Amino acid sequence: MQQYKSRNGQSLQDVCLSTYGSLDYIYRLIQDSGIDNIDYVPKTNDIFYYDINIVVNSTVNRTRIGNIYYATYESI
């Protein structure tokens, strides 16, 4: 399992896109990370676990436009 730390302002869907590259695995992310509710709101630096072997699009979490992460719109 790989670890991912959430960023300020991310939703659970953003975290899923940043890890798996697809929302198809949101329930897997929830299960592996011990989240009990799909309405969970991540806090900065929450740790999420995901299976790197089933990542479908690894470029989503690396895509930035200037100082903004594509999946989260977080400015750095």
PDB file of N, CA, C and O in Angstrom:
ATOM      1  N   MET A   1       0.830  -1.185   0.000  1.00  0.00           N
ATOM      2  CA  MET A   1       0.000   0.000   0.000  1.00  0.00           C
ATOM      3  C   MET A   1       0.872   1.245   0.000  1.00  0.00           C
ATOM      4  O   MET A   1       1.899   1.307   0.676  1.00  0.00           O
ATOM      5  N   GLN A   2       0.448   2.213  -0.758  1.00  0.00           N
ATOM      6  CA  GLN A   2       1.128   3.499  -0.843  1.00  0.00           C
ATOM      7  C   GLN A   2       0.379   4.499   0.034  1.00  0.00           C
ATOM      8  O   GLN A   2      -0.836   4.389   0.201  1.00  0.00           O
ATOM      9  N   GLN A   3       1.092   5.467   0.590  1.00  0.00           N
ATOM     10  CA  GLN A   3       0.469   6.510   1.398  1.00  0.00           C
ATOM     11  C   GLN A   3       0.361   7.807   0.592  1.00  0.00           C
ATOM     12  O   GLN A   3       1.209   8.112  -0.246  1.00  0.00           O
ATOM     13  N   TYR A   4      -0.696   8.551   0.868  1.00  0.00           N
ATOM     14  CA  TYR A   4      -0.907   9.850   0.254  1.00  0.00           C
ATOM     15  C   TYR A   4      -1.371  10.801   1.350  1.00  0.00           C
ATOM     16  O   TYR A   4      -2.270  10.464   2.121  1.00  0.00           O
ATOM     17  N   LYS A   5      -0.773  11.979   1.427  1.00  0.00           N
ATOM     18  CA  LYS A   5      -1.193  13.003   2.386  1.00  0.00           C
ATOM     19  C   LYS A   5      -2.058  14.025   1.662  1.00  0.00           C
ATOM     20  O   LYS A   5      -1.674  14.567   0.625  1.00  0.00           O
ATOM     21  N   SER A   6      -3.234  14.274   2.231  1.00  0.00           N
ATOM     22  CA  SER A   6      -4.146  15.229   1.612  1.00  0.00           C
ATOM     23  C   SER A   6      -3.623  16.652   1.741  1.00  0.00           C
ATOM     24  O   SER A   6      -2.856  16.980   2.647  1.00  0.00           O
ATOM     25  N   ARG A   7      -4.060  17.479   0.810  1.00  0.00           N
ATOM     26  CA  ARG A   7      -3.688  18.888   0.794  1.00  0.00           C
ATOM     27  C   ARG A   7      -4.855  19.729   1.278  1.00  0.00           C
ATOM     28  O   ARG A   7      -5.990  19.254   1.335  1.00  0.00           O
ATOM     29  N   ASN A   8      -4.582  20.957   1.620  1.00  0.00           N
ATOM     30  CA  ASN A   8      -5.600  21.893   2.065  1.00  0.00           C
ATOM     31  C   ASN A   8      -6.697  22.040   1.008  1.00  0.00           C
ATOM     32  O   ASN A   8      -6.403  22.286  -0.162  1.00  0.00           O
ATOM     33  N   GLY A   9      -7.948  21.889   1.414  1.00  0.00           N
ATOM     34  CA  GLY A   9      -9.074  22.121   0.528  1.00  0.00           C
ATOM     35  C   GLY A   9      -9.502  20.934  -0.319  1.00  0.00           C
ATOM     36  O   GLY A   9     -10.450  21.052  -1.096  1.00  0.00           O
ATOM     37  N   GLN A  10      -8.833  19.792  -0.194  1.00  0.00           N
ATOM     38  CA  GLN A  10      -9.222  18.646  -1.003  1.00  0.00           C
ATOM     39  C   GLN A  10     -10.493  17.992  -0.493  1.00  0.00           C
ATOM     40  O   GLN A  10     -10.762  17.975   0.708  1.00  0.00           O
ATOM     41  N   SER A  11     -11.258  17.462  -1.412  1.00  0.00           N
ATOM     42  CA  SER A  11     -12.396  16.620  -1.062  1.00  0.00           C
ATOM     43  C   SER A  11     -11.937  15.167  -1.175  1.00  0.00           C
ATOM     44  O   SER A  11     -10.833  14.894  -1.647  1.00  0.00           O
ATOM     45  N   LEU A  12     -12.775  14.256  -0.748  1.00  0.00           N
ATOM     46  CA  LEU A  12     -12.464  12.839  -0.878  1.00  0.00           C
ATOM     47  C   LEU A  12     -12.319  12.454  -2.349  1.00  0.00           C
ATOM     48  O   LEU A  12     -11.497  11.608  -2.701  1.00  0.00           O
ATOM     49  N   GLN A  13     -13.122  13.084  -3.199  1.00  0.00           N
ATOM     50  CA  GLN A  13     -13.030  12.822  -4.634  1.00  0.00           C
ATOM     51  C   GLN A  13     -11.693  13.302  -5.189  1.00  0.00           C
ATOM     52  O   GLN A  13     -11.102  12.632  -6.035  1.00  0.00           O
ATOM     53  N   ASP A  14     -11.209  14.451  -4.724  1.00  0.00           N
ATOM     54  CA  ASP A  14      -9.895  14.945  -5.146  1.00  0.00           C
ATOM     55  C   ASP A  14      -8.794  13.968  -4.756  1.00  0.00           C
ATOM     56  O   ASP A  14      -7.886  13.689  -5.539  1.00  0.00           O
ATOM     57  N   VAL A  15      -8.890  13.451  -3.532  1.00  0.00           N
ATOM     58  CA  VAL A  15      -7.885  12.488  -3.060  1.00  0.00           C
ATOM     59  C   VAL A  15      -7.907  11.246  -3.940  1.00  0.00           C
ATOM     60  O   VAL A  15      -6.855  10.717  -4.298  1.00  0.00           O
ATOM     61  N   CYS A  16      -9.090  10.783  -4.286  1.00  0.00           N
ATOM     62  CA  CYS A  16      -9.199   9.603  -5.141  1.00  0.00           C
ATOM     63  C   CYS A  16      -8.588   9.859  -6.520  1.00  0.00           C
ATOM     64  O   CYS A  16      -7.880   9.004  -7.053  1.00  0.00           O
ATOM     65  N   LEU A  17      -8.856  11.014  -7.089  1.00  0.00           N
ATOM     66  CA  LEU A  17      -8.250  11.351  -8.381  1.00  0.00           C
ATOM     67  C   LEU A  17      -6.737  11.483  -8.269  1.00  0.00           C
ATOM     68  O   LEU A  17      -6.007  11.127  -9.194  1.00  0.00           O
ATOM     69  N   SER A  18      -6.274  11.992  -7.144  1.00  0.00           N
ATOM     70  CA  SER A  18      -4.841  12.181  -6.954  1.00  0.00           C
ATOM     71  C   SER A  18      -4.107  10.875  -6.677  1.00  0.00           C
ATOM     72  O   SER A  18      -2.887  10.810  -6.827  1.00  0.00           O
ATOM     73  N   THR A  19      -4.826   9.848  -6.280  1.00  0.00           N
ATOM     74  CA  THR A  19      -4.185   8.561  -6.008  1.00  0.00           C
ATOM     75  C   THR A  19      -4.409   7.590  -7.162  1.00  0.00           C
ATOM     76  O   THR A  19      -3.453   7.139  -7.792  1.00  0.00           O
ATOM     77  N   TYR A  20      -5.657   7.272  -7.433  1.00  0.00           N
ATOM     78  CA  TYR A  20      -5.972   6.280  -8.468  1.00  0.00           C
ATOM     79  C   TYR A  20      -6.127   6.864  -9.865  1.00  0.00           C
ATOM     80  O   TYR A  20      -6.002   6.146 -10.857  1.00  0.00           O
ATOM     81  N   GLY A  21      -6.397   8.153  -9.948  1.00  0.00           N
ATOM     82  CA  GLY A  21      -6.589   8.765 -11.255  1.00  0.00           C
ATOM     83  C   GLY A  21      -7.980   8.562 -11.806  1.00  0.00           C
ATOM     84  O   GLY A  21      -8.246   8.914 -12.956  1.00  0.00           O
ATOM     85  N   SER A  22      -8.881   7.996 -11.002  1.00  0.00           N
ATOM     86  CA  SER A  22     -10.256   7.736 -11.425  1.00  0.00           C
ATOM     87  C   SER A  22     -11.144   7.615 -10.194  1.00  0.00           C
ATOM     88  O   SER A  22     -10.715   7.115  -9.154  1.00  0.00           O
ATOM     89  N   LEU A  23     -12.368   8.070 -10.317  1.00  0.00           N
ATOM     90  CA  LEU A  23     -13.318   7.939  -9.209  1.00  0.00           C
ATOM     91  C   LEU A  23     -13.875   6.529  -9.082  1.00  0.00           C
ATOM     92  O   LEU A  23     -14.604   6.237  -8.133  1.00  0.00           O
ATOM     93  N   ASP A  24     -13.543   5.650 -10.025  1.00  0.00           N
ATOM     94  CA  ASP A  24     -13.999   4.263  -9.963  1.00  0.00           C
ATOM     95  C   ASP A  24     -13.527   3.549  -8.701  1.00  0.00           C
ATOM     96  O   ASP A  24     -14.134   2.565  -8.280  1.00  0.00           O
ATOM     97  N   TYR A  25     -12.466   4.032  -8.107  1.00  0.00           N
ATOM     98  CA  TYR A  25     -11.887   3.348  -6.943  1.00  0.00           C
ATOM     99  C   TYR A  25     -12.120   4.095  -5.635  1.00  0.00           C
ATOM    100  O   TYR A  25     -11.392   3.873  -4.668  1.00  0.00           O
ATOM    101  N   ILE A  26     -13.110   4.969  -5.583  1.00  0.00           N
ATOM    102  CA  ILE A  26     -13.337   5.751  -4.373  1.00  0.00           C
ATOM    103  C   ILE A  26     -13.706   4.861  -3.187  1.00  0.00           C
ATOM    104  O   ILE A  26     -13.274   5.123  -2.065  1.00  0.00           O
ATOM    105  N   TYR A  27     -14.496   3.816  -3.419  1.00  0.00           N
ATOM    106  CA  TYR A  27     -14.864   2.935  -2.307  1.00  0.00           C
ATOM    107  C   TYR A  27     -13.680   2.099  -1.839  1.00  0.00           C
ATOM    108  O   TYR A  27     -13.578   1.757  -0.661  1.00  0.00           O
ATOM    109  N   ARG A  28     -12.804   1.778  -2.750  1.00  0.00           N
ATOM    110  CA  ARG A  28     -11.573   1.060  -2.366  1.00  0.00           C
ATOM    111  C   ARG A  28     -10.702   1.970  -1.499  1.00  0.00           C
ATOM    112  O   ARG A  28     -10.158   1.523  -0.489  1.00  0.00           O
ATOM    113  N   LEU A  29     -10.564   3.237  -1.882  1.00  0.00           N
ATOM    114  CA  LEU A  29      -9.797   4.209  -1.107  1.00  0.00           C
ATOM    115  C   LEU A  29     -10.388   4.365   0.289  1.00  0.00           C
ATOM    116  O   LEU A  29      -9.658   4.388   1.280  1.00  0.00           O
ATOM    117  N   ILE A  30     -11.703   4.470   0.360  1.00  0.00           N
ATOM    118  CA  ILE A  30     -12.390   4.614   1.645  1.00  0.00           C
ATOM    119  C   ILE A  30     -12.125   3.395   2.524  1.00  0.00           C
ATOM    120  O   ILE A  30     -11.798   3.535   3.703  1.00  0.00           O
ATOM    121  N   GLN A  31     -12.263   2.219   1.961  1.00  0.00           N
ATOM    122  CA  GLN A  31     -12.071   0.986   2.712  1.00  0.00           C
ATOM    123  C   GLN A  31     -10.626   0.849   3.194  1.00  0.00           C
ATOM    124  O   GLN A  31     -10.391   0.578   4.372  1.00  0.00           O
ATOM    125  N   ASP A  32      -9.667   1.032   2.305  1.00  0.00           N
ATOM    126  CA  ASP A  32      -8.256   0.859   2.655  1.00  0.00           C
ATOM    127  C   ASP A  32      -7.756   1.918   3.631  1.00  0.00           C
ATOM    128  O   ASP A  32      -6.795   1.684   4.365  1.00  0.00           O
ATOM    129  N   SER A  33      -8.405   3.085   3.643  1.00  0.00           N
ATOM    130  CA  SER A  33      -7.964   4.177   4.513  1.00  0.00           C
ATOM    131  C   SER A  33      -8.726   4.224   5.837  1.00  0.00           C
ATOM    132  O   SER A  33      -8.468   5.086   6.677  1.00  0.00           O
ATOM    133  N   GLY A  34      -9.656   3.302   6.018  1.00  0.00           N
ATOM    134  CA  GLY A  34     -10.403   3.249   7.271  1.00  0.00           C
ATOM    135  C   GLY A  34     -11.411   4.361   7.436  1.00  0.00           C
ATOM    136  O   GLY A  34     -11.754   4.731   8.559  1.00  0.00           O
ATOM    137  N   ILE A  35     -11.890   4.901   6.324  1.00  0.00           N
ATOM    138  CA  ILE A  35     -12.908   5.952   6.352  1.00  0.00           C
ATOM    139  C   ILE A  35     -14.267   5.259   6.481  1.00  0.00           C
ATOM    140  O   ILE A  35     -14.512   4.258   5.808  1.00  0.00           O
ATOM    141  N   ASP A  36     -15.134   5.772   7.321  1.00  0.00           N
ATOM    142  CA  ASP A  36     -16.426   5.117   7.527  1.00  0.00           C
ATOM    143  C   ASP A  36     -17.585   5.811   6.817  1.00  0.00           C
ATOM    144  O   ASP A  36     -18.738   5.410   6.977  1.00  0.00           O
ATOM    145  N   ASN A  37     -17.284   6.859   6.027  1.00  0.00           N
ATOM    146  CA  ASN A  37     -18.363   7.649   5.463  1.00  0.00           C
ATOM    147  C   ASN A  37     -17.887   8.348   4.188  1.00  0.00           C
ATOM    148  O   ASN A  37     -16.833   8.985   4.186  1.00  0.00           O
ATOM    149  N   ILE A  38     -18.648   8.233   3.120  1.00  0.00           N
ATOM    150  CA  ILE A  38     -18.257   8.877   1.858  1.00  0.00           C
ATOM    151  C   ILE A  38     -18.328  10.403   1.944  1.00  0.00           C
ATOM    152  O   ILE A  38     -17.778  11.095   1.088  1.00  0.00           O
ATOM    153  N   ASP A  39     -18.990  10.923   2.954  1.00  0.00           N
ATOM    154  CA  ASP A  39     -19.082  12.365   3.150  1.00  0.00           C
ATOM    155  C   ASP A  39     -17.922  12.922   3.975  1.00  0.00           C
ATOM    156  O   ASP A  39     -17.922  14.100   4.334  1.00  0.00           O
ATOM    157  N   TYR A  40     -16.944  12.085   4.272  1.00  0.00           N
ATOM    158  CA  TYR A  40     -15.790  12.516   5.061  1.00  0.00           C
ATOM    159  C   TYR A  40     -15.082  13.684   4.362  1.00  0.00           C
ATOM    160  O   TYR A  40     -14.891  13.664   3.146  1.00  0.00           O
ATOM    161  N   VAL A  41     -14.705  14.681   5.128  1.00  0.00           N
ATOM    162  CA  VAL A  41     -13.980  15.839   4.593  1.00  0.00           C
ATOM    163  C   VAL A  41     -12.533  15.748   5.071  1.00  0.00           C
ATOM    164  O   VAL A  41     -12.266  15.888   6.264  1.00  0.00           O
ATOM    165  N   PRO A  42     -11.597  15.513   4.148  1.00  0.00           N
ATOM    166  CA  PRO A  42     -10.188  15.397   4.541  1.00  0.00           C
ATOM    167  C   PRO A  42      -9.643  16.687   5.139  1.00  0.00           C
ATOM    168  O   PRO A  42     -10.016  17.793   4.748  1.00  0.00           O
ATOM    169  N   LYS A  43      -8.757  16.500   6.090  1.00  0.00           N
ATOM    170  CA  LYS A  43      -8.031  17.625   6.664  1.00  0.00           C
ATOM    171  C   LYS A  43      -6.622  17.622   6.071  1.00  0.00           C
ATOM    172  O   LYS A  43      -6.166  16.598   5.565  1.00  0.00           O
ATOM    173  N   THR A  44      -5.948  18.737   6.130  1.00  0.00           N
ATOM    174  CA  THR A  44      -4.584  18.826   5.617  1.00  0.00           C
ATOM    175  C   THR A  44      -3.720  17.764   6.288  1.00  0.00           C
ATOM    176  O   THR A  44      -3.730  17.618   7.510  1.00  0.00           O
ATOM    177  N   ASN A  45      -2.974  17.027   5.473  1.00  0.00           N
ATOM    178  CA  ASN A  45      -2.043  15.983   5.903  1.00  0.00           C
ATOM    179  C   ASN A  45      -2.692  14.731   6.464  1.00  0.00           C
ATOM    180  O   ASN A  45      -2.010  13.940   7.117  1.00  0.00           O
ATOM    181  N   ASP A  46      -3.994  14.515   6.236  1.00  0.00           N
ATOM    182  CA  ASP A  46      -4.591  13.212   6.538  1.00  0.00           C
ATOM    183  C   ASP A  46      -3.891  12.183   5.662  1.00  0.00           C
ATOM    184  O   ASP A  46      -3.551  12.474   4.515  1.00  0.00           O
ATOM    185  N   ILE A  47      -3.678  11.010   6.180  1.00  0.00           N
ATOM    186  CA  ILE A  47      -3.015   9.956   5.409  1.00  0.00           C
ATOM    187  C   ILE A  47      -4.060   9.002   4.848  1.00  0.00           C
ATOM    188  O   ILE A  47      -4.917   8.494   5.571  1.00  0.00           O
ATOM    189  N   PHE A  48      -3.970   8.775   3.553  1.00  0.00           N
ATOM    190  CA  PHE A  48      -4.836   7.847   2.845  1.00  0.00           C
ATOM    191  C   PHE A  48      -3.961   6.749   2.255  1.00  0.00           C
ATOM    192  O   PHE A  48      -2.815   6.991   1.876  1.00  0.00           O
ATOM    193  N   TYR A  49      -4.511   5.542   2.182  1.00  0.00           N
ATOM    194  CA  TYR A  49      -3.788   4.398   1.632  1.00  0.00           C
ATOM    195  C   TYR A  49      -4.450   3.956   0.338  1.00  0.00           C
ATOM    196  O   TYR A  49      -5.675   3.920   0.228  1.00  0.00           O
ATOM    197  N   TYR A  50      -3.615   3.621  -0.640  1.00  0.00           N
ATOM    198  CA  TYR A  50      -4.138   3.148  -1.925  1.00  0.00           C
ATOM    199  C   TYR A  50      -3.188   2.123  -2.518  1.00  0.00           C
ATOM    200  O   TYR A  50      -1.996   2.107  -2.210  1.00  0.00           O
ATOM    201  N   ASP A  51      -3.728   1.273  -3.367  1.00  0.00           N
ATOM    202  CA  ASP A  51      -2.974   0.195  -4.004  1.00  0.00           C
ATOM    203  C   ASP A  51      -2.368   0.713  -5.302  1.00  0.00           C
ATOM    204  O   ASP A  51      -3.083   0.952  -6.275  1.00  0.00           O
ATOM    205  N   ILE A  52      -1.069   0.884  -5.314  1.00  0.00           N
ATOM    206  CA  ILE A  52      -0.380   1.435  -6.482  1.00  0.00           C
ATOM    207  C   ILE A  52      -0.500   0.523  -7.708  1.00  0.00           C
ATOM    208  O   ILE A  52      -0.295   0.973  -8.835  1.00  0.00           O
ATOM    209  N   ASN A  53      -0.830  -0.749  -7.494  1.00  0.00           N
ATOM    210  CA  ASN A  53      -0.943  -1.692  -8.605  1.00  0.00           C
ATOM    211  C   ASN A  53      -2.210  -1.515  -9.426  1.00  0.00           C
ATOM    212  O   ASN A  53      -2.316  -2.060 -10.525  1.00  0.00           O
ATOM    213  N   ILE A  54      -3.180  -0.752  -8.903  1.00  0.00           N
ATOM    214  CA  ILE A  54      -4.414  -0.558  -9.676  1.00  0.00           C
ATOM    215  C   ILE A  54      -4.650   0.903 -10.053  1.00  0.00           C
ATOM    216  O   ILE A  54      -5.774   1.280 -10.383  1.00  0.00           O
ATOM    217  N   VAL A  55      -3.612   1.721 -10.009  1.00  0.00           N
ATOM    218  CA  VAL A  55      -3.715   3.110 -10.457  1.00  0.00           C
ATOM    219  C   VAL A  55      -3.988   3.103 -11.960  1.00  0.00           C
ATOM    220  O   VAL A  55      -3.266   2.471 -12.730  1.00  0.00           O
ATOM    221  N   VAL A  56      -5.039   3.813 -12.364  1.00  0.00           N
ATOM    222  CA  VAL A  56      -5.411   3.806 -13.785  1.00  0.00           C
ATOM    223  C   VAL A  56      -4.889   5.011 -14.550  1.00  0.00           C
ATOM    224  O   VAL A  56      -4.752   4.957 -15.772  1.00  0.00           O
ATOM    225  N   ASN A  57      -4.599   6.087 -13.853  1.00  0.00           N
ATOM    226  CA  ASN A  57      -4.069   7.270 -14.521  1.00  0.00           C
ATOM    227  C   ASN A  57      -3.121   7.982 -13.560  1.00  0.00           C
ATOM    228  O   ASN A  57      -3.550   8.784 -12.730  1.00  0.00           O
ATOM    229  N   SER A  58      -1.850   7.685 -13.679  1.00  0.00           N
ATOM    230  CA  SER A  58      -0.872   8.237 -12.734  1.00  0.00           C
ATOM    231  C   SER A  58      -0.485   9.674 -13.040  1.00  0.00           C
ATOM    232  O   SER A  58       0.242  10.287 -12.259  1.00  0.00           O
ATOM    233  N   THR A  59      -0.946  10.224 -14.144  1.00  0.00           N
ATOM    234  CA  THR A  59      -0.569  11.597 -14.470  1.00  0.00           C
ATOM    235  C   THR A  59      -1.466  12.630 -13.809  1.00  0.00           C
ATOM    236  O   THR A  59      -1.081  13.796 -13.718  1.00  0.00           O
ATOM    237  N   VAL A  60      -2.651  12.242 -13.342  1.00  0.00           N
ATOM    238  CA  VAL A  60      -3.575  13.205 -12.749  1.00  0.00           C
ATOM    239  C   VAL A  60      -2.966  13.865 -11.525  1.00  0.00           C
ATOM    240  O   VAL A  60      -3.067  15.082 -11.370  1.00  0.00           O
ATOM    241  N   ASN A  61      -2.334  13.085 -10.651  1.00  0.00           N
ATOM    242  CA  ASN A  61      -1.808  13.672  -9.418  1.00  0.00           C
ATOM    243  C   ASN A  61      -0.544  14.488  -9.642  1.00  0.00           C
ATOM    244  O   ASN A  61      -0.088  15.168  -8.723  1.00  0.00           O
ATOM    245  N   ARG A  62       0.023  14.441 -10.815  1.00  0.00           N
ATOM    246  CA  ARG A  62       1.232  15.217 -11.095  1.00  0.00           C
ATOM    247  C   ARG A  62       0.968  16.423 -11.974  1.00  0.00           C
ATOM    248  O   ARG A  62       1.872  17.222 -12.218  1.00  0.00           O
ATOM    249  N   THR A  63      -0.239  16.561 -12.443  1.00  0.00           N
ATOM    250  CA  THR A  63      -0.554  17.627 -13.374  1.00  0.00           C
ATOM    251  C   THR A  63      -0.747  18.947 -12.645  1.00  0.00           C
ATOM    252  O   THR A  63      -1.574  19.052 -11.739  1.00  0.00           O
ATOM    253  N   ARG A  64       0.022  19.952 -13.046  1.00  0.00           N
ATOM    254  CA  ARG A  64      -0.101  21.291 -12.480  1.00  0.00           C
ATOM    255  C   ARG A  64      -0.179  22.293 -13.609  1.00  0.00           C
ATOM    256  O   ARG A  64       0.426  22.119 -14.667  1.00  0.00           O
ATOM    257  N   ILE A  65      -0.932  23.339 -13.363  1.00  0.00           N
ATOM    258  CA  ILE A  65      -0.985  24.467 -14.284  1.00  0.00           C
ATOM    259  C   ILE A  65      -0.474  25.651 -13.481  1.00  0.00           C
ATOM    260  O   ILE A  65      -1.185  26.185 -12.629  1.00  0.00           O
ATOM    261  N   GLY A  66       0.749  26.056 -13.749  1.00  0.00           N
ATOM    262  CA  GLY A  66       1.364  27.102 -12.935  1.00  0.00           C
ATOM    263  C   GLY A  66       1.533  26.613 -11.511  1.00  0.00           C
ATOM    264  O   GLY A  66       2.214  25.615 -11.275  1.00  0.00           O
ATOM    265  N   ASN A  67       0.930  27.294 -10.572  1.00  0.00           N
ATOM    266  CA  ASN A  67       1.013  26.899  -9.170  1.00  0.00           C
ATOM    267  C   ASN A  67      -0.253  26.205  -8.684  1.00  0.00           C
ATOM    268  O   ASN A  67      -0.513  26.166  -7.482  1.00  0.00           O
ATOM    269  N   ILE A  68      -1.039  25.661  -9.599  1.00  0.00           N
ATOM    270  CA  ILE A  68      -2.295  25.032  -9.231  1.00  0.00           C
ATOM    271  C   ILE A  68      -2.250  23.556  -9.611  1.00  0.00           C
ATOM    272  O   ILE A  68      -1.931  23.205 -10.747  1.00  0.00           O
ATOM    273  N   TYR A  69      -2.579  22.684  -8.629  1.00  0.00           N
ATOM    274  CA  TYR A  69      -2.703  21.264  -8.914  1.00  0.00           C
ATOM    275  C   TYR A  69      -4.006  21.027  -9.664  1.00  0.00           C
ATOM    276  O   TYR A  69      -5.061  21.494  -9.236  1.00  0.00           O
ATOM    277  N   TYR A  70      -3.945  20.316 -10.763  1.00  0.00           N
ATOM    278  CA  TYR A  70      -5.103  20.108 -11.628  1.00  0.00           C
ATOM    279  C   TYR A  70      -6.277  19.465 -10.888  1.00  0.00           C
ATOM    280  O   TYR A  70      -7.408  19.933 -11.019  1.00  0.00           O
ATOM    281  N   ALA A  71      -6.037  18.419 -10.125  1.00  0.00           N
ATOM    282  CA  ALA A  71      -7.141  17.676  -9.499  1.00  0.00           C
ATOM    283  C   ALA A  71      -7.758  18.420  -8.325  1.00  0.00           C
ATOM    284  O   ALA A  71      -8.878  18.098  -7.929  1.00  0.00           O
ATOM    285  N   THR A  72      -7.077  19.391  -7.763  1.00  0.00           N
ATOM    286  CA  THR A  72      -7.569  20.012  -6.524  1.00  0.00           C
ATOM    287  C   THR A  72      -7.787  21.506  -6.633  1.00  0.00           C
ATOM    288  O   THR A  72      -8.501  22.081  -5.813  1.00  0.00           O
ATOM    289  N   TYR A  73      -7.206  22.134  -7.599  1.00  0.00           N
ATOM    290  CA  TYR A  73      -7.232  23.598  -7.719  1.00  0.00           C
ATOM    291  C   TYR A  73      -6.562  24.282  -6.542  1.00  0.00           C
ATOM    292  O   TYR A  73      -6.848  25.446  -6.260  1.00  0.00           O
ATOM    293  N   GLU A  74      -5.681  23.585  -5.854  1.00  0.00           N
ATOM    294  CA  GLU A  74      -4.986  24.192  -4.721  1.00  0.00           C
ATOM    295  C   GLU A  74      -3.804  25.004  -5.234  1.00  0.00           C
ATOM    296  O   GLU A  74      -2.988  24.498  -6.004  1.00  0.00           O
ATOM    297  N   SER A  75      -3.714  26.214  -4.826  1.00  0.00           N
ATOM    298  CA  SER A  75      -2.584  27.053  -5.197  1.00  0.00           C
ATOM    299  C   SER A  75      -1.443  26.800  -4.221  1.00  0.00           C
ATOM    300  O   SER A  75      -1.657  26.692  -3.014  1.00  0.00           O
ATOM    301  N   ILE A  76      -0.228  26.705  -4.757  1.00  0.00           N
ATOM    302  CA  ILE A  76       0.929  26.479  -3.882  1.00  0.00           C
ATOM    303  C   ILE A  76       1.812  27.710  -3.857  1.00  0.00           C
ATOM    304  O   ILE A  76       2.838  27.720  -3.178  1.00  0.00           O
TER     305      ILE A  76
END
